[in-house]
Amino acid sequence: MLSQSTPQEIEPPEDSTVVGTGKGGVGKSTVAAHLAGQSAADGHRTLLVCVTGQDDDDLGIKRHGRGTHPPGAPTIDGEGLYRAIHDRTPLQPIREVRPNLDVLPGGPKVAELANLLMLRMMQEGPAVVLSLARALAPIAPLYDRIVFDSAPESDSLEQLVLASARTLIVPTRSDVSSINGMERISRNFMAVKQQVNPHLQMAGAFLYGSNRSATLMHASVRRDVRQTLGDSTPILDTIVGYREVPARNARKKGLLFSEYAELLPQSATPADVKAGRATDADIVPDSIVPLAKEMRELNQEITEFCRRAA
């Protein structure tokens, strides 16, 4: 979407972070939701913008009806984001999904933005990459922090998000395809920084969903990350371990890991299930406690690295 001509710069909000990488399935949306959720819980007015075609619902907006929707046309499934950019109007997020947390959800409609942007580029040139930044600018002063969940679907959507933020944080898993997937966001990062958003900084990268005791493998992954993103790329220390059952249960309930962990004292037991007083879904696994702790530590480290970079 970007070319040799340089669009007029729009300075991004002070505390704005993209969670993005070139491959899906590496924990990107989960981390973005938890990063925004913890920021709000810490008392900061926070906005989460999901520029992704995936219908992720870690916060229970669609499945559990959380938040106050703006009047008029639907906002879920990416409709609100698409409409704001199509109509050149300010973003209208869903309010108070959690206290202090507003969200503009992603979904299938976001995928149509790529075609819209390509059509406009023929008339307007590469300035279309600033479409999201323009839609965000009128409401950005309302927030202390803005978090973007970036789509791995296309270069144009990735550039749209990178043009709107100050810092980029990159998650990865240990497999080769995840490492290789970072090459694309690295290219888009450099293109956006050089042509559109000189304020953009690489805050760092981190390994997600791995065995925390596999230290030799982690060292190898860190070398691969720096080879892909650059030798000076900061690498975060915190690793959130792979615990599929509590992570899946929390998402089905539309709860952050810390919120799910709070239900542990009221958890049903296997005896309750056997007696017909509860179902398996009513059992809160003990493993949610370390999972919530590790995610909290990761979010704190991400916040610190982003502040250093900005």
N, C-alpha and C positions, 0 to 999 in steps of 0.2 A: 504493500500500500504506500510505503514511503518511496520517494524518488530523490533526485539530486536537488530539486528546489526545496527551500526551507520555509515551512509555514510559520506564522506568527506565534510566538511563545505564549503559553498560559501558565503562570506559576502555580504549581500544585499546592494543596493545603499542607501546612507545616508537618503534622503528624499523620501521614498517609502511607500505608504499606500494602504492597501486592504480595500475596502468597501465590506463587506460580511456578510451573515447570512445564517441560515439553511433553509430558506423558501423563495420562490419567491413571488412577488407581494407586497413587503414592501417598494418600492421606491429605492431599491439598485442601479439599473442601472441609474436612473434619478439623484440620488445624485452623483454618480461617474462621470457622464458626466458634471454636473455643477461644481463639485469640480475641475476637470481638466480644464474646460473652464474658471473658474474664476482665477485659478492659471496662465493660459496663458495670460489672459487679464491684470493681474497684472504685466506682464513683465517677468515671469519665463518660461523658455523653458520647456515644459511639454509633457509627453507621457502618453496616456491612453491605457491600455491593457485590452481588454474585453475577459476574459476567461469564456464565457458563451455560451450555446447553443441557447439562445434566440436571435432573430434577432432585437435587440433594435437599434433604429436609431435616438436618441435624437438630434444628431448633423447633420442630413441630409446628411450623406455620401452616402448612397445608393439611397435614394429617390430623392435627389436634386443634386447629383453628386459633392459634395464638396470635396476638397483636391486633391492632386497630387499623383496618384497611382504609386508604383514602377514598373519598367519594368518587363515584363515576365508574369508569371501565375497570375491569379486573387488573390486578397488579401481579398476581402469582403467575407461575409458568413462564417467566421472562417477559410477560406482556407489558408490564410497567416500564421496564428498561427499554424495550423496543420502541414503545410509543414515545417516550421522552426524546430519544434520538431521532426517530422518524419525524416527529412534529416540532423538533427543536425547542423543547420546553424543559423546565427544571425537573429534576428527578422528584418523584413523590413516593417515598418509601412507606412501608408498613410500620406504624409507630408502636413503640413499647412492646416489642416481642418479648423482651425482658425489661425490667426497669433500667432506664438509660440506654437501651439498645433499639435502634431502628434498623430495618432490613429491607433491601430491594432484592427480591429473590430472582434466581436464575430459572432456566427451564427451556423447553423446546423452542420458544419464540426467539430466544437469543441467537440461535443458529442462523436465523434469517438476516441478522444484522450484517453478516459478511457480504451478502449480495447487495444490500442497500448501500453499504459503504463503497463497494466497487463501482456501482452505478454513479454515485455522487462524485467519485474521484475523477471521472471523465469530464465533469463540468467544473469542479471546485479544486481539483488538484489534491496533493497530499495533506492539505489542511483538514481533511475529513478525519484524520487520525485524532484530532482534538475534539471530536464530537462529544465524547463522554466527559471530558474536562469542562466543556462549555455547559453541559447539562448539570454538572455537579456544582459549578462555581456559585450559583445563587444560594444554595443551601449549605455549602461547606462551612461558613462561619457559625452554624448552629452546633457544630460538633467539635469535641476535643480530639477525637481520633477517628480515622476512616480506614477501614480494612477492605481490600478487594480480593475476591476469590476469582483468580484468572483462569480463563478457558484454555485447555490444551488443544482445542479443536482446530484453530486456524491462526496464521500469522496476523491477520488483520484484527482479530479480537484481542490477541495478546498485545499488539501495539496500542490498541485503543486504551487498554488498562494502564500500560506502562507510561503512556503520555499523561496520565492523570495523577501520578503518585510520586512520592519522594524516595521511597526505598523498595527494594525487591528482596524477598526472602525465599529460598528455593528448597523445597523438600525433595527427598529421593528415597527410593528403596535400594537394596544392595544389588539387585540384578542388573545385568549389563544393559538391557533395554531401557531401564529407568535412567541409568547414567547417560546413555546415548541420547535420551530424550531431552536432556538439559542443553544439548547443543543448539536447539532451535530457539529456546528462550534466551540463550546467550547472544545469538545473532540479533534477535529482536531488541534485546536490551541495548546493545551497542548502537543499532540503527536509531532507536528512539532517543537515546542520550545525545548522540551526535547531531541529530537533525531537528528534534522537537523539544526535548525536555532535558536541558543540561543539569537540572537539579537532581535527576535520578541517580541513586547510588545503590550498589550491591551491598546489602546488609550482611549476607552470609548464606550458607547452605547447611542442611541438617539431614541426618539419617532418621527415617521414621519406620516404625513397625518392625523392629529387628530384635534379635536375641541380645540382651544387654551384656551378656558374658562373652560374646564372640569378638573379643578385642582385636585379635589379629585380622579378622575380616574387616572390622571397622577401620583399621589403619589403612588397609588396601583400598576401601571405598573412598576414604578421604583423599588419598593420592589420585584416584580416578576423578573425583569431583574437581580437584584443583587443576588437573590436566584439561578438563572440559571447560570450566568457568574461568580459569586463570590462577596463577600461582599465588596471588595475593588474596584470594577469596577466603574470608573468615569462615571457619567451620565451628558450629555450635557443639558443645559437649553433651548436652542432654539427649538421650535416646528414649523414645517412648516404645516400650516393649510391645510385642505382638500378642494381644489377648483378644481373640476373635469373639468369644461369647459375651463378655460385658460390653464390648464396643458395639456389637450388633444389637444387643438388648437396649442399650441406651438410645441408639438411633431410632429404633422402632417406637420407643416411647417419646421421642422428640426431646430428649434430655441431654444436657452436657454431662460429661463424666462426673464432675463434682456434684451435680444435682442428683444423678443416679446413686452416687455413693451415700448421699444423705438418706436414702430409703432403706439402707441396710438394716438399721435397728428394727424396722417393721417387716422385714423380709419373711415370706413364708418358708417353711421347712419341707424337706422330702416327706416327713410324716404327715404334714398338712395335705400334700398332694396325694399321698396314698389313701388318706381318709376322705378324699373328695372335697376338702375344705378350700382348696386352692388349685391352681394349675402351675405347670412348669414356668410360665411367664411371670408368676408372682414371686419366684425365688430370685433374690439379688445375689449374684456370685460374689464371694469375698474378694476375688481378683479385681473388682472395680476399684478398690481402695488404692493399690499401687498404681493402677492405670490413671486414676484421677490425679494422684500426686505427681506422676511423671509429666502429665500434660500441663499441670500448673507450673512446674519447673521449666518446661519447654517454653511456655508462653512468657514467663518472666525473662528468660534468656533472649527470646526473639525481641521483646520490647527493648531490652538493653542494647542489643546489637543494632537495632534500627535507630535508636537515639544516637549511638556513636556514629553511624554512617551519615545520618542527616546533619 
